[in-house]
Amino acid sequence: MSTDPLTAEAESIALVDHHVHGALREDADRAALEQMLTESDRPVPSWMTQFDSQLGFAVRRWCAPVLGLEPHAPAAEYLAARQSLGTPEVTRRLLDAGGIGHYLLETGYKGEEILGVGGMAEASGRPVDEVVRLESVLEETARGGVSAAGLPDAFREALARRTARAVGLKSIVAYRHGFDFDPARPTDQEVVRAAGDWLRDTAEEGPHRVTDPTLLRFALWSGVDRGLPLQLHAGYGDPDIELHRCDPLLLTRFIRYVEPHGVDLLLLHCYPYHRNAGYLAQVFPHVFFDVGLGVNYTGARSSAVVAESLELAPFAKLLFSSDAWGPPELHHLGALLWRRGMLAALRPWVESGDWHVDDALRVVRMVGRDNARRVYGLGGDA
């Protein structure tokens, strides 16, 4: 452990990962693992490997030693060690090495492939609370055989049940439509009309993802009515999104509409629009943001992304997340690269006299732990 107080704090603080998904339940071969080292849903071309990327290099540099290998171990050697240890042991080692103290687990995406709340708690030995995805609850409600006229009340009741013990909500409106939606609350009559078309298509052709902007707005406003912190994916993601429609600045009118309701909005990941998110977090008291997903995928350049996240917003408005899904390498790297990025940004400011070391220590604690404790009501000293 370093005797430098800033390094010691950044390396040892038990982080609150305020937006994360479960680690894999089952073993993954090389092809499957490589597919999970990219946001693309297309097959990896035969003439390349995802290990030749910032994320792939970070896995070989920082995860290899956790599995008993030398740093920068070749991909084939790394995969052999992974297979030899087995998924439960790989998961245990990598989650432990990440040093997360509390996970806020979003459970709405491919839950059958990853550990749920109980599984993550058992694998990590850390507290795990749930964040509920709005669109998943709406689709589950539709699958239950509800009528269009009954959908508004049925969804509100289902959401109340699903969030009885949750600490937050999540929306993927960025994926399903984009942020250029009418920010006003739809009437129940508008919802019933939109639901009629959606449920009819579902009955004729099988389950449909909810993409109608009226229904998505209804889900968002129902979430606001629940009063829980509301997370919104922004910026970079898989090819479902149209990235230019995921700039958080497009949410400005919705942010204004929500402000009187006293609900915190958390803009997730935001890359490459993280500076825009920092502006929104500065000017609106109920807006917060993170750079989670962008940190893993930028690897050795992630320190620049972390530093840019510290430029504009008050430090009480910035949170840590990994957005890890699946391979526990992502859970470990999300924490490790964030810690390195904070040190790379803060140490020169302290050494130059721009910051006092005590202030740098406070900022590490705020962003890494205390802001999430306050926003989500997790308890602990903040």
C-alpha positions in Angstrom: 0.0 0.0 0.0 1.3 3.4 -0.9 2.3 5.9 1.8 1.1 8.7 -0.4 -2.3 9.5 1.0 -3.9 10.3 -2.4 -2.7 7.1 -4.0 -3.7 5.1 -0.9 -7.2 6.5 -0.9 -7.8 6.1 -4.7 -6.5 2.5 -4.6 -8.3 1.3 -1.5 -11.7 3.1 -1.3 -14.6 0.7 -1.4 -16.4 2.1 -4.5 -20.2 2.3 -5.0 -20.8 1.1 -8.5 -24.1 2.9 -9.1 -24.8 1.3 -12.5 -23.7 -2.2 -13.2 -25.1 -5.5 -14.5 -24.3 -9.1 -13.4 -21.3 -11.2 -14.2 -21.7 -14.3 -16.4 -23.4 -17.4 -15.1 -21.7 -19.8 -17.5 -18.4 -20.3 -19.2 -17.7 -18.4 -22.4 -15.4 -19.6 -25.2 -13.1 -17.3 -27.1 -15.7 -16.3 -29.7 -18.3 -15.5 -27.1 -15.9 -13.6 -24.9 -14.6 -11.5 -27.8 -18.2 -10.7 -28.7 -18.6 -9.3 -25.2 -15.5 -7.1 -25.5 -17.3 -4.8 -27.9 -20.6 -2.9 -28.1 -21.1 -4.3 -31.6 -23.7 -7.0 -32.0 -22.2 -8.1 -35.3 -19.8 -11.1 -35.5 -16.2 -10.3 -35.1 -14.6 -10.5 -38.6 -12.3 -13.5 -39.1 -9.4 -11.3 -40.0 -9.2 -9.5 -36.6 -9.6 -10.0 -32.8 -11.2 -7.8 -30.2 -8.1 -8.4 -28.1 -6.4 -5.9 -30.4 -8.3 -3.0 -28.9 -7.8 -0.7 -26.0 -10.2 -2.9 -24.0 -8.4 -6.1 -25.1 -5.0 -4.7 -24.2 -6.4 -3.6 -20.8 -7.7 -7.2 -20.2 -4.2 -8.7 -20.9 -2.4 -6.0 -18.9 -4.6 -5.8 -15.8 -6.7 -8.9 -15.6 -3.9 -11.4 -16.4 -2.1 -11.0 -13.1 -5.4 -11.6 -11.2 -5.6 -15.0 -12.9 -1.9 -15.8 -12.0 -0.3 -14.8 -15.4 2.3 -12.2 -16.3 1.1 -8.8 -17.4 0.4 -8.7 -21.2 0.1 -12.4 -21.4 -0.9 -13.5 -24.9 -4.6 -13.8 -25.5 -4.4 -17.6 -26.0 -2.6 -18.0 -22.7 -5.1 -15.8 -21.0 -8.0 -17.7 -22.3 -6.4 -21.0 -21.3 -6.0 -19.8 -17.7 -9.5 -18.6 -17.7 -10.9 -22.0 -18.8 -8.6 -23.8 -16.3 -9.8 -21.8 -13.4 -13.5 -21.9 -14.3 -16.1 -19.2 -14.3 -16.9 -19.1 -10.5 -13.2 -18.7 -9.6 -12.5 -16.2 -12.4 -15.5 -14.2 -11.2 -14.6 -14.4 -7.6 -11.0 -13.2 -8.2 -11.9 -10.3 -10.6 -14.8 -9.0 -8.5 -12.6 -9.1 -5.4 -9.7 -7.3 -7.2 -12.0 -4.5 -8.3 -12.6 -3.4 -4.7 -16.3 -2.5 -5.2 -18.0 -2.0 -1.8 -21.6 -1.9 -3.1 -23.3 -2.7 -6.4 -26.5 -1.1 -7.8 -27.5 -3.8 -10.2 -29.6 -3.1 -13.3 -31.4 -6.4 -14.1 -33.3 -5.7 -17.3 -30.9 -6.9 -20.0 -30.5 -10.6 -20.7 -31.0 -11.5 -17.1 -31.0 -15.3 -17.9 -27.3 -15.1 -18.9 -25.9 -13.2 -15.9 -26.0 -13.2 -12.1 -29.0 -11.5 -10.4 -29.0 -9.6 -7.2 -28.5 -12.7 -5.0 -25.9 -14.2 -7.3 -23.8 -11.1 -7.4 -24.0 -10.7 -3.6 -22.9 -14.3 -3.2 -20.1 -14.0 -5.8 -18.7 -10.7 -4.5 -19.5 -10.9 -0.8 -20.8 -7.3 -1.1 -24.2 -5.6 -0.7 -26.2 -5.5 -3.9 -29.3 -3.4 -4.5 -31.5 -3.4 -7.6 -32.2 -0.8 -10.3 -35.3 -1.6 -12.3 -35.5 -1.0 -16.1 -38.8 0.7 -17.0 -39.1 -0.7 -20.5 -38.7 -4.3 -19.2 -41.6 -3.9 -16.8 -43.7 -2.4 -19.5 -43.0 -5.4 -21.8 -43.6 -7.8 -19.0 -47.0 -6.1 -18.4 -47.9 -6.5 -22.0 -47.0 -10.2 -22.0 -49.4 -10.7 -19.1 -52.4 -10.3 -21.5 -53.5 -6.8 -20.5 -55.9 -4.9 -22.7 -55.0 -1.5 -24.2 -57.5 0.2 -21.9 -56.1 -1.6 -18.9 -52.4 -1.0 -19.7 -51.9 2.4 -17.9 -53.1 1.2 -14.5 -51.6 -2.3 -14.9 -48.2 -0.9 -15.6 -48.3 1.6 -12.7 -49.3 -1.3 -10.4 -46.6 -3.6 -11.8 -44.0 -0.9 -11.4 -45.0 -0.2 -7.8 -44.6 -3.9 -7.1 -41.2 -4.3 -8.9 -39.7 -1.2 -7.2 -40.9 -1.9 -3.7 -37.3 -2.7 -2.7 -35.4 -1.1 -5.5 -33.1 1.9 -5.1 -33.5 3.3 -8.6 -35.0 3.1 -12.1 -33.4 3.0 -15.5 -34.6 3.9 -19.0 -33.2 3.0 -22.4 -35.3 5.5 -24.3 -32.0 6.4 -26.0 -31.9 3.0 -27.6 -35.6 2.6 -28.3 -36.2 6.1 -29.8 -33.6 8.7 -29.0 -33.7 11.8 -26.8 -35.5 14.0 -29.4 -38.9 13.1 -28.0 -41.8 15.3 -26.8 -41.0 15.8 -23.1 -44.6 16.4 -22.0 -46.4 13.7 -20.0 -48.9 11.9 -22.3 -52.5 11.5 -21.2 -53.9 8.0 -20.5 -56.0 8.4 -23.6 -52.9 8.8 -25.7 -51.3 5.9 -24.0 -54.3 3.6 -24.7 -54.3 4.6 -28.4 -50.6 3.8 -28.7 -51.0 0.6 -26.7 -53.7 -0.7 -29.0 -51.4 -0.7 -32.0 -48.5 -2.2 -30.0 -50.6 -5.0 -28.4 -52.2 -5.8 -31.7 -48.8 -6.2 -33.3 -47.6 -8.3 -30.4 -50.7 -10.6 -30.6 -50.2 -11.1 -34.3 -46.4 -11.4 -34.6 -45.2 -12.3 -31.1 -43.5 -10.1 -28.4 -42.4 -6.7 -29.6 -40.0 -4.4 -27.9 -41.6 -1.1 -26.9 -40.5 1.6 -29.3 -43.5 3.8 -29.6 -42.5 7.3 -28.3 -45.8 7.8 -26.5 -45.4 4.6 -24.6 -41.8 5.4 -23.8 -42.8 8.8 -22.5 -45.5 7.1 -20.4 -42.9 4.8 -18.9 -40.6 7.7 -18.1 -43.3 9.8 -16.4 -44.5 6.8 -14.5 -40.9 6.4 -13.3 -40.8 10.0 -12.2 -44.1 9.5 -10.3 -42.3 6.6 -8.3 -39.9 9.3 -6.9 -36.8 7.1 -7.2 -33.6 8.3 -8.9 -34.0 7.8 -12.6 -31.0 6.7 -14.7 -30.9 7.3 -18.5 -28.4 5.7 -20.8 -26.8 8.5 -22.9 -24.2 8.5 -25.6 -22.2 5.5 -26.8 -23.8 2.0 -27.0 -24.5 -0.8 -29.3 -25.8 -0.4 -32.9 -29.4 -0.1 -31.8 -28.8 3.5 -31.1 -28.4 6.4 -33.5 -25.6 8.2 -31.6 -26.5 11.7 -32.8 -29.9 11.3 -31.1 -28.3 10.3 -27.8 -26.6 13.5 -27.0 -27.9 14.4 -23.4 -28.3 18.0 -24.5 -31.5 16.8 -26.4 -32.9 16.0 -22.9 -32.8 19.7 -21.8 -36.6 20.3 -22.1 -37.4 17.0 -20.3 -35.0 17.9 -17.6 -36.8 21.2 -17.1 -40.2 19.4 -17.0 -39.0 17.0 -14.4 -37.3 19.6 -12.1 -40.4 20.6 -10.1 -41.0 16.9 -9.2 -37.9 16.6 -7.1 -36.6 13.5 -8.9 -32.8 13.1 -9.6 -31.8 12.2 -13.2 -28.6 10.4 -13.7 -27.0 10.5 -17.1 -25.1 7.3 -17.7 -21.8 7.0 -19.5 -22.4 9.9 -22.0 -19.2 9.3 -24.1 -18.5 11.1 -26.4 -20.9 13.7 -25.0 -19.6 13.6 -21.4 -18.7 17.3 -21.5 -22.3 18.1 -22.5 -23.5 16.0 -19.6 -21.1 18.0 -17.3 -22.8 21.2 -18.5 -26.2 19.8 -17.7 -25.0 18.6 -14.2 -23.7 22.1 -13.5 -26.8 24.1 -14.4 -29.6 21.7 -13.2 -29.5 20.8 -9.5 -31.2 17.4 -10.1 -28.9 16.2 -12.9 -25.9 13.9 -12.2 -23.7 12.0 -14.6 -20.9 9.4 -15.0 -18.5 8.2 -17.7 -18.8 4.5 -16.9 -19.0 2.7 -20.2 -16.5 5.0 -21.9 -13.8 4.2 -19.3 -13.5 0.5 -20.0 -13.6 0.8 -23.8 -11.0 3.6 -23.9 -8.4 1.5 -21.9 -5.1 3.3 -21.7 -6.8 6.5 -22.8 -9.4 6.3 -20.1 -7.5 8.7 -17.9 -8.3 11.5 -20.4 -12.0 10.7 -20.2 -12.0 10.7 -16.4 -10.1 14.0 -16.4 -12.6 15.5 -18.9 -15.4 14.5 -16.6 -13.9 16.7 -13.9 -13.8 19.8 -15.9 -17.2 21.6 -15.5 -19.7 19.9 -13.2 -19.5 20.4 -9.4 -17.9 17.3 -7.9 -21.0 16.5 -6.0 -22.7 15.8 -9.3 -20.4 13.1 -10.6 -20.6 9.4 -9.8 -18.6 6.2 -10.5 -20.0 3.4 -12.5 -18.6 0.5 -14.5 -21.7 -0.5 -16.6 -20.1 -3.9 -16.6 -22.2 -6.7 -18.1 -21.1 -10.3 -18.4 -17.3 -10.9 -18.3 -16.1 -10.0 -14.8 -13.1 -8.5 -16.5 -15.3 -5.5 -17.1 -16.3 -5.2 -13.5 -12.6 -5.2 -12.4 -11.4 -2.9 -15.2 -14.2 -0.4 -14.7 -12.9 0.1 -11.1 -9.2 -0.1 -11.8 -9.2 2.2 -14.8 -11.3 4.8 -12.9 -8.9 4.7 -9.9 -6.0 5.2 -12.3 -7.8 8.0 -14.1 -8.5 9.9 -10.9 -4.9 9.6 -9.8 -3.6 10.7 -13.2 -5.9 13.8 -13.1 -5.6 14.8 -9.4 -1.9 14.1 -8.6 -0.5 16.8 -11.0 -3.1 19.3 -9.6 -1.9 18.6 -6.1 1.8 18.7 -7.0 1.4 22.0 -8.9 -0.4 23.6 -5.9 -3.7 24.1 -7.8 -5.4 21.7 -5.3 -4.8 20.9 -1.7 -4.3 17.2 -1.1 -7.2 17.2 1.4 -9.5 18.5 -1.3 -8.3 15.8 -3.7 -9.0 13.2 -1.1 -12.6 14.5 -0.6 -13.2 14.5 -4.3 -12.1 10.8 -4.6 -14.5 9.9 -1.8 -17.4 12.0 -3.2 -17.2 10.6 -6.8 -16.2 7.1 -5.8 -18.7 6.5 -3.0 -20.4 9.4 -1.2 -22.4 11.0 -4.0 -24.1 7.6 -4.7 -24.8 7.0 -1.1 -26.6 10.4 -0.9 -28.5 10.2 -4.2 -29.8 6.6 -3.6 -30.2 6.9 0.1 -27.8 4.0 0.8 -26.7 5.2 4.3 -23.1 5.6 5.4 -21.1 8.7 5.9 -21.4 11.1 3.1 
